[in-house]
Amino acid sequence: MCMQARFSPSVASRRFDFILLPEFSMLSLISAMETLQNANLCVQRDFYSWQLCSQDGAPVQSSLGMKTDVSKALTEIDRPCDVVVVGGERIHLHDIEPLKIWLRRHARDGVRVTGLCTAAYALAKIGLLHEVPATLHWQYRDSFEECFPHTVLSPEAYVSNQTRCTSSGGISAIDLFLDFVGQDFGEATASHVAESMCYNAIREVQKGIRVDVPSQFRAKNPRLARTLMEMEQNLETPLSPQDLASRIGISVRQLERLFRSQLGSSPKQFYMRLRLRRAYLLILQTQMDVICVAMACGFQSPSHFSKCFRSEFGISPIQLQRGQSPSMG
């Protein structure tokens, strides 16, 4: 059983208005709500409450394909204080004009606005992340940086920054909402809530996780990790194997051996896959034309880009842009 909180928040209760965008992440939503529910159990009163909302009051389909009923439309929300926008797949394709109008009005009143999963994309589009660091799901980081170059992306799994908060998706919402609990009741209570969710050990691991590079590209070998970071930071103007080796302080032959032993690939092949992965996501997540995507990923020749892209994904960039699916398994 949780210990009763020794800290008293400055308000009698706190309500979170969760605004669900189409194809929202169910895992992010449930992670946040479960944290609030366990916090209520730990402080032995219903301090936190929440309601599900949508832009028009209609049910919203999650990324799992399930329709989720909501309580209210945006215009029916009375005196919002904590607004949580829950994003998910294909965030760039969905109409958020009603949210834009409503949220801009209330954000001026000091409402705390939180974005889960990919919702930082929507918040940036609305204009709420000027000079405010943010984070979002790693699959959308490249397209986010292309669309919003003046917004600083944090490598952390979540950002808690007074009235503008974001998390990168999934269980990182737990960490962000535990931070909220800590702000209201103190870190001891937040730890008790984590214990009640059997999350304390995971929470310690989460503190060291960065979302700027996907997990499959992280490496324990320091030299390999530095090389991958150099590659990630130089996708638009790729570095030669000689330049990479020089920056890491090893020979090209040593670099080749390192990649073969650790990744089963040459540096050149791996670099190409990184660039093509970025191109794939840019085509899916932005309105950029194929030539601009090619240049943003370090390809000077559109025909060469198309050939490499088709070889990797079994489909041309144009076909993917038109909505066709890759033929590769």
C-alpha positions as a printed Julia matrix, in Angstrom:
329×3 Matrix{Float64}:
   0.0    0.0     0.0
   1.17   3.53   -0.74
   2.1    5.92    2.02
   0.0    9.06    2.28
   1.65  12.13    0.78
   3.45  14.44    3.17
   3.2   17.34    0.74
   0.11  19.42    0.01
  -0.36  20.78   -3.51
  -1.26  24.41   -4.05
  -4.65  23.47   -5.53
  -7.49  21.32   -4.18
  -7.66  19.11   -7.26
  -6.33  18.89  -10.78
  -8.21  17.91  -13.95
  -6.51  16.77  -17.14
  -8.34  17.23  -20.44
  -6.98  14.61  -22.86
  -7.55  15.64  -26.47
  -7.31  12.63  -28.75
  -6.1   13.2   -32.3
  -6.86  10.65  -35.05
  -4.72   7.5   -34.83
  -3.57   8.49  -31.34
  -1.25   6.26  -29.34
  -3.35   4.17  -26.96
  -0.22   3.17  -25.01
   0.65   6.81  -24.31
  -2.9    7.58  -23.19
  -3.21   4.56  -20.89
   0.26   5.14  -19.42
  -0.71   8.69  -18.43
  -4.1    7.79  -16.99
  -2.79   4.79  -15.03
  -0.19   7.05  -13.43
  -2.88   9.51  -12.34
  -5.07   6.71  -11.0
  -2.21   5.22   -8.97
  -1.36   8.67   -7.67
  -4.91   9.02   -6.34
  -4.56   5.69   -4.56
  -1.25   6.76   -3.03
  -2.51  10.1    -1.71
  -5.78   8.44   -0.62
  -8.09  10.9    -2.33
  -9.3   11.74   -5.81
  -6.93  14.63   -6.35
  -6.54  13.93  -10.07
  -9.42  13.64  -12.51
  -9.5   13.44  -16.27
 -11.8   13.4   -19.26
 -11.36  12.34  -22.87
 -12.13  14.91  -25.55
 -11.91  15.25  -29.32
 -11.94  18.19  -31.66
 -15.62  17.7   -32.54
 -16.93  15.45  -29.76
 -17.06  12.37  -32.01
 -15.32   9.08  -31.17
 -11.68   8.87  -32.25
  -9.93   5.91  -33.82
  -6.66   4.96  -32.16
  -3.53   3.63  -33.86
  -4.83   0.16  -32.94
  -7.94   0.76  -35.04
 -10.29   0.91  -32.03
 -12.91   3.65  -31.76
 -12.68   5.49  -28.44
 -15.65   7.42  -27.09
 -15.06  10.88  -25.63
 -16.94  13.04  -23.16
 -16.75  16.43  -24.84
 -15.8   18.47  -27.85
 -13.21  21.21  -27.5
 -15.85  23.91  -27.29
 -17.51  22.12  -24.35
 -14.43  22.03  -22.13
 -14.99  24.3   -19.16
 -12.02  26.32  -17.85
  -9.13  24.05  -18.92
  -6.03  24.05  -16.76
  -4.07  20.99  -17.92
  -4.5   20.09  -21.59
  -2.9   16.91  -22.92
  -2.81  16.4   -26.68
  -2.33  12.73  -27.61
  -0.79  12.18  -31.03
   0.09   9.06  -32.92
   0.56   7.87  -36.45
   0.51  10.13  -39.53
   0.23  13.23  -37.35
   1.11  15.5   -40.29
  -1.91  14.4   -42.35
  -4.68  15.17  -39.87
  -6.67  18.39  -39.76
  -6.02  20.22  -36.48
  -7.54  23.59  -37.36
 -10.21  23.38  -34.58
  -7.48  22.49  -32.07
  -5.29  25.32  -33.37
  -7.96  27.97  -32.83
  -9.03  26.65  -29.43
  -5.58  25.94  -28.04
  -4.05  29.26  -29.08
  -6.78  31.05  -27.17
  -6.33  29.08  -23.96
  -2.53  28.86  -24.14
  -2.4   32.63  -23.7
  -4.08  32.19  -20.31
  -1.2   30.12  -18.91
  -2.76  26.69  -19.43
  -0.22  23.88  -19.2
  -0.15  22.12  -22.57
   1.34  18.63  -22.83
   1.98  16.63  -25.99
   2.31  12.84  -25.94
   3.98  10.65  -28.57
   3.97  12.74  -31.8
   1.85  15.61  -30.49
   4.86  17.95  -30.41
   4.38  18.07  -34.19
   0.88  19.51  -33.71
   1.99  21.9   -30.95
   4.81  23.23  -33.14
   2.42  23.66  -36.06
   0.09  25.64  -33.8
   3.03  27.82  -32.74
   3.33  26.79  -29.09
   6.94  25.6   -29.09
   8.85  28.77  -29.98
  12.13  28.74  -28.04
  10.83  25.82  -25.95
  12.63  22.46  -26.08
  10.46  19.5   -27.0
  10.63  15.8   -27.74
   8.56  13.31  -29.73
   8.68   9.77  -31.09
  12.03   9.07  -32.74
  10.46   8.07  -36.07
   9.24  11.65  -36.52
  12.35  13.52  -35.42
  13.84  13.92  -38.91
  10.64  15.27  -40.46
  10.06  17.48  -37.41
  13.47  19.09  -37.81
  12.79  19.7   -41.5
   9.41  21.32  -40.81
  10.29  23.21  -37.62
  14.01  24.07  -37.75
  13.7   26.73  -35.04
  12.31  24.37  -32.39
  14.98  22.68  -30.29
  14.52  18.91  -30.06
  15.63  17.41  -26.77
  17.24  13.94  -26.81
  15.44  13.1   -23.56
  12.43  10.77  -23.36
  10.32  13.57  -21.9
  10.51  17.32  -21.33
   8.77  18.97  -18.38
   9.04  22.7   -18.89
   6.45  24.62  -16.86
   3.58  25.23  -19.31
   4.93  23.25  -22.32
   5.62  19.57  -21.76
   6.18  16.67  -24.16
   6.97  12.98  -24.11
   8.35  10.73  -26.84
   5.65   8.08  -26.71
   4.76   4.82  -25.01
   5.74   4.46  -21.38
   7.67   7.74  -21.38
   4.27   9.23  -20.54
   4.57   7.48  -17.17
   7.83   9.32  -16.47
   6.34  12.66  -17.46
   3.24  12.21  -15.32
   5.32  10.99  -12.39
   7.14  14.3   -12.76
   3.78  16.08  -12.51
   2.99  14.09   -9.37
   6.38  15.07   -7.96
   5.63  18.74   -8.61
   2.33  18.46   -6.74
   3.28  16.16   -3.86
   7.07  15.83   -3.82
   9.51  13.27   -5.17
   8.88  10.82   -2.32
   5.25  10.5    -3.35
   6.22  10.17   -7.02
   8.51   7.28   -6.02
   5.67   5.64   -4.07
   3.46   5.9    -7.15
   6.19   4.32   -9.26
   6.48   1.5    -6.71
   2.74   0.9    -6.8
   3.03   0.46  -10.58
   6.07  -1.87  -10.23
   7.9    0.78  -12.23
  10.74   1.95  -10.0
  13.43  -0.2   -11.62
  12.26   0.73  -15.12
  12.14   4.38  -14.11
  15.83   4.33  -13.23
  16.66   2.83  -16.62
  14.43   5.34  -18.4
  16.38   8.25  -16.91
  19.37   7.33  -19.05
  17.5    6.73  -22.29
  17.86   9.17  -25.18
  15.52   9.24  -28.16
  17.67  11.1   -30.66
  19.01   7.84  -32.12
  16.87   4.67  -32.46
  17.8    1.82  -30.14
  18.98  -0.41  -32.99
  21.6    2.21  -33.83
  22.94   2.63  -30.29
  26.21   0.94  -29.57
  28.21   0.06  -26.49
  31.53   0.41  -28.31
  32.53   4.08  -27.78
  34.16   4.47  -31.2
  31.2    2.91  -32.97
  28.78   5.11  -31.02
  30.74   8.23  -31.99
  30.78   7.17  -35.63
  27.03   6.59  -35.66
  26.49   9.99  -34.09
  28.64  11.61  -36.79
  26.61   9.81  -39.45
  23.28  10.86  -37.93
  24.41  14.48  -37.74
  25.68  14.51  -41.33
  22.94  12.93  -43.44
  22.48  15.91  -45.76
  26.21  16.15  -46.52
  27.56  12.61  -45.98
  31.12  12.2   -44.77
  33.56   9.92  -46.56
  35.0    6.87  -44.75
  38.28   8.79  -44.57
  36.59  11.76  -42.88
  34.73   9.51  -40.46
  37.85   7.62  -39.51
  39.77  10.88  -39.03
  37.1   12.31  -36.74
  37.1    9.17  -34.6
  40.88   8.92  -34.54
  41.31   5.54  -36.24
  42.32   4.3   -39.68
  39.83   3.5   -42.45
  40.79  -0.17  -42.17
  40.04  -0.14  -38.43
  36.72   1.56  -39.15
  35.82  -1.12  -41.68
  36.69  -3.9   -39.21
  34.67  -2.21  -36.46
  31.52  -2.05  -38.58
  31.92  -5.58  -39.9
  32.35  -7.07  -36.43
  29.67  -5.03  -34.67
  27.05  -4.46  -37.38
  27.84  -6.94  -40.14
  28.03  -4.13  -42.66
  30.53  -1.72  -44.16
  30.41   1.93  -43.02
  29.32   2.95  -46.51
  26.44   0.45  -46.6
  25.27   1.37  -43.13
  25.48   5.1   -43.87
  23.38   4.56  -47.01
  20.69   2.76  -44.99
  20.55   5.63  -42.51
  20.07   8.14  -45.32
  17.42   6.01  -47.01
  15.6    5.5   -43.71
  15.44   9.25  -43.27
  14.22   9.67  -46.86
  11.49   7.06  -46.3
  10.2    8.88  -43.21
  10.37  12.31  -44.88
   8.26  11.06  -47.78
   5.68   9.59  -45.41
   5.58  12.44  -42.92
   6.01  15.63  -44.98
   4.76  17.24  -48.17
   8.31  17.64  -49.56
   8.77  16.69  -53.2
  11.08  13.81  -54.03
  13.92  16.0   -55.3
  13.98  17.97  -52.03
  13.93  14.73  -50.04
  16.84  13.42  -52.09
  18.89  16.56  -51.41
  18.0   16.53  -47.71
  19.43  13.02  -47.51
  22.66  13.71  -49.36
  21.74  12.55  -52.89
  22.78  14.91  -55.68
  21.2   12.81  -58.44
  17.43  12.07  -58.29
  17.91   9.01  -60.51
  20.6    7.6   -58.22
  18.38   8.29  -55.21
  15.45   6.5   -56.84
  17.62   3.5   -57.74
  19.01   3.17  -54.21
  15.57   3.69  -52.66
  13.98   0.98  -54.81
  16.82  -1.41  -54.05
  16.31  -0.91  -50.3
  12.51  -0.83  -50.08
  11.28  -2.52  -53.28
   9.36   0.59  -54.31
  10.25   3.94  -55.84
  10.01   7.21  -53.87
   7.21   8.39  -56.18
   5.22   5.2   -55.61
   5.57   5.55  -51.84
   4.49   9.17  -52.02
   1.38   8.1   -53.96
   0.43   5.68  -51.21
   1.67   2.38  -52.55
   3.11  -0.09  -50.06
   6.63  -1.54  -50.14
   6.79  -5.03  -51.57
   9.6   -6.12  -49.29
   8.89  -8.37  -46.32
